[in-house]
């Protein structure tokens, strides 16, 4: 028996104590890289105030994500090392404020200067103090932030609710997201803490750490991949929401794929190597700054492209392309023969019958016109990239007809990624137009589920490209679906429009689900954002 989804298992992975160990390691590594310049912020979801009695008591376990447990785990790990004092660890939440000895004098002076009431008492842990401030949460936050900016605190653990939005400390050069949030808005708010420009340090480079717990695969045994786990899905969703440099080439794009060393197989040994490569790359801040600079230099007159990608196997040449190619070859041979015969007659001045010469000329013209008329379509179907570009032109024509694309200077571009995917995107146009176009392309090549309309090839082609989905934008009304089928058909041949809500249509839908290449391959389609330049 195989459990494909389990809420309790997902929760255990998300809150795994392995993440605590990772945070402890990262704190030490970042101090090793930056020394006294380190300004590390760790954001988490909960305070976990019930763990306060565990401070300084090694007999009590603190293996749970929260402000107090994270603070205590870092403190315990480095308390007997020289790094322990140098980290200058502090915790900040709405109800608990813990500061190191190095920040006591600064906070005392600030409270006196600003007329803030409160107390600074010794904590049960030597070298640390618990602060109580009269007033709002923002008052305590402002005092601790000032000590953090001055360097009296170098590692600060806090809640995302207090420090994730509206809080400003441009000195942050390392951020650990020990949070379960995966939404675009909240993720960007938290990331914003570390990517603020700092006037005093214009060349500042920040590392942003995302934590994910993965169940290793066994060697020789294919288990549930990390892409199916809730924690890994959250990580992928975060990375879809923002752009960054690719670690192998001078490209700025979104998605987890730009971190090229995160790839299967995900065995215990390979995961260890991935972590080692990640730490090594993070230590090279100058290299990261240089990659950003090189990418921005290459990408002059930048344009953000929203790409729709599809597996190249989706477009393997089939009977339709080969039959058209054979027809073109026969037409070419016949045209050459007719032209040769015509010139032969003229050269010999044999004349022949006038009607025969006229028919020969007409036949030659017709065959030559056929080559020019259909030759381009055959060439387009000969390669995955050309076929995808042709389909994209049909989709663009349909979008223009419905008014979804109004920009005049847009064009469809395609490129080969060098891997198993090829991509198509709309050049120029508005952000919305690019996104609508990419979404339509992804839906067209996507899995057959319960779409209202499908496209089915009239000619017997391989099953991998026998069916296409009509995008939702065109599938709501019959008139739009007919329009879509007509526009796309002009570029890739004749296709029948199938209405799946009828009895015959339901049978076609079931057949499409069985034979659809996208339904068999989870990696068939994808949408990504990439910054492009006319010079690349």
Secondary structure, 3 states (H helix, E strand, C coil): CCCCCCHHHHHHHHCCHHHHHHHHHHHHHHHHHHHHHCCEEEEECCCCHHHHHHCCCCCCCCCCCCHHHHHHHHHHHHCCCHHHHHHCEEEECCCCEEEEHHHHHHHHHHHHHHCCCEEEEECCCCCEEEEEECCCHHHHHHHHHHHHHHCCCCEEEEEHHHHCCCCCCCCCCEEEEECCCCCHHHHHHHHCCCCCCCHHHCCCCCEEEECCCCCCEECCECCCCHHHCHHHHHHHHHHHCCEEECCCCCCEEECHHHCCCCCCCCEHHHHHHHHHHHHHHHHCHHHHHHHHHHHHHHCCCCEEEEEEEEEHHHHCCCHHHHHHHHHHHHHHHHHHHHHHHHHHHHHHCCCCCHHHHHHHHHHHHHHHHHHHHHHHHHHHHHCHHHHHHHHHHHHHHHHHHHCCCCCCCCEEEEEECCCCEEEEEEECCCHHHHHHHHHHHHHHHCCCCCCCEEEEECCCCCHHHCEEECCHHHHCCHHHHHHHHHHHHHHHCCEEEEECCCHHHHHHHHHHHHHCHHHHCCCCEEEEEEEECCCC
